[in-house]
């Protein structure tokens, strides 16, 4: 015999699960599909980032968290291949083929988080004709404070020693050539739960 008393509780459970999954999806979308809040119509500096398919930036912050206001991807999440965004920043002869350029607010810290993922395969030991698949990942975030009307470049590299990020200021010479001057940056970890924003 079917128990009608179960129906309200069943619908209540379904509704609760639906609400919870909706909240979860909303948080995932907020954190992983958000767009960087790029400054417009104001005094800016410019930053070019390269070397990783997924690069997320956190304005006015020295740490990383989806709760940092304005944080996101300057060219959208790059899950299906490299993306390119060219704002006309000065280029050097060794400028990478794929890069993303963006405007940033001067006098405020900007943090960039670089995510690396690599899949590889090799012959399986003791099993001729078979292969073993392996994957490796690496994540690194760095922070710095740009100066007004200046151009910067962050290049991420990943090798057997791990992740690294080089920060340079791009300098245009009188003859039109462009050089790179090394600039220091600070490592950026996860933000404390209660505060993602840099306070002044």
MOCOR-V895793 format. One record per pair of residues at least 6 apart in sequence whose C-alpha atoms are under 8 Angstrom apart, sorted by the first residue. I is the first residue (numbers start at 1). J is the second residue. If there is no record, write none. Layout:
{{I;J} {I;J}}
This chain:
{{30;66} {31;66} {31;67} {31;72} {32;66} {32;72} {32;77} {33;72} {33;73} {33;76} {33;77} {34;71} {34;72} {34;73} {34;76} {35;70} {35;71} {35;72} {35;73} {35;74} {35;75} {35;76} {36;56} {36;57} {36;58} {36;70} {36;71} {36;72} {36;73} {36;74} {37;70} {37;71} {37;72} {38;70} {38;74} {38;102} {38;103} {38;104} {39;103} {39;104} {39;105} {40;103} {43;105} {43;106} {43;148} {43;149} {44;103} {44;104} {44;105} {44;106} {44;148} {44;149} {45;103} {45;104} {45;105} {45;106} {45;146} {45;147} {45;148} {45;149} {45;150} {45;151} {45;152} {46;89} {46;101} {46;102} {46;103} {46;104} {46;149} {46;150} {46;151} {46;152} {47;101} {47;102} {47;103} {47;104} {47;151} {47;152} {47;153} {47;154} {48;89} {48;99} {48;100} {48;101} {48;102} {48;151} {48;152} {48;153} {48;154} {49;55} {49;99} {49;100} {49;101} {49;153} {49;154} {49;155} {49;156} {50;96} {50;98} {50;99} {50;100} {50;154} {50;155} {50;156} {51;98} {51;99} {51;155} {51;156} {51;157} {52;114} {52;115} {52;116} {52;156} {53;78} {53;79} {53;81} {53;82} {53;83} {53;115} {53;116} {54;73} {54;77} {54;78} {54;79} {54;114} {54;115} {54;116} {55;73} {55;74} {55;77} {55;112} {55;113} {55;114} {55;115} {56;71} {56;72} {56;73} {56;74} {56;112} {56;113} {56;114} {57;71} {57;72} {57;73} {57;74} {57;110} {57;111} {57;112} {57;113} {58;64} {58;65} {58;68} {58;69} {58;70} {58;71} {58;72} {58;110} {58;111} {58;112} {59;68} {59;69} {59;70} {59;71} {59;104} {59;105} {59;108} {59;109} {59;110} {59;111} {60;108} {60;109} {60;110} {60;111} {60;197} {60;198} {61;68} {61;108} {61;109} {61;110} {61;111} {61;143} {61;196} {61;197} {61;198} {62;109} {62;110} {62;111} {62;143} {62;144} {62;188} {62;189} {62;197} {62;198} {63;111} {63;143} {63;188} {63;189} {63;190} {63;191} {63;196} {64;111} {64;113} {64;141} {64;188} {64;189} {64;190} {64;191} {64;196} {65;190} {65;191} {65;196} {66;72} {67;196} {68;196} {68;197} {69;196} {69;197} {74;100} {74;101} {74;102} {75;83} {75;84} {75;85} {75;100} {82;98} {83;98} {83;99} {83;100} {84;98} {84;99} {84;100} {85;99} {85;100} {85;101} {85;102} {86;99} {86;100} {86;101} {87;101} {87;102} {89;101} {89;151} {90;151} {90;170} {90;172} {90;178} {91;178} {92;177} {92;178} {92;179} {104;110} {104;146} {105;146} {105;148} {106;145} {106;146} {106;147} {106;148} {106;149} {107;145} {107;146} {107;147} {107;148} {108;145} {108;146} {109;143} {109;144} {109;145} {109;146} {109;198} {110;143} {110;144} {110;145} {110;146} {111;141} {111;142} {111;143} {111;144} {111;188} {112;141} {112;142} {112;143} {113;139} {113;140} {113;141} {113;142} {114;139} {114;140} {114;141} {114;156} {115;137} {115;138} {115;139} {115;140} {116;137} {116;138} {116;139} {116;158} {117;135} {117;136} {117;137} {117;138} {118;135} {118;136} {118;137} {119;133} {119;134} {119;135} {119;136} {120;133} {120;134} {120;135} {121;131} {121;132} {121;133} {121;134} {122;131} {122;132} {122;133} {123;129} {123;130} {123;131} {123;132} {124;130} {124;131} {124;132} {138;158} {138;162} {138;163} {139;163} {140;163} {140;164} {140;165} {140;187} {140;188} {141;187} {141;188} {141;189} {142;165} {142;185} {142;186} {142;187} {142;188} {143;185} {143;186} {143;187} {143;188} {144;184} {144;185} {144;186} {146;152} {150;169} {150;170} {151;169} {151;170} {151;171} {152;167} {152;168} {152;169} {152;170} {153;166} {153;167} {153;168} {153;169} {153;170} {154;165} {154;166} {154;167} {154;168} {155;165} {155;166} {155;167} {156;163} {156;164} {156;165} {156;166} {157;163} {157;164} {157;165} {158;164} {166;182} {167;182} {167;183} {167;184} {167;185} {168;180} {168;181} {168;182} {168;183} {169;180} {169;181} {169;182} {169;183} {170;178} {170;179} {170;180} {170;181} {171;178} {171;179} {171;180} {171;181} {172;178} {172;179} {173;179}}
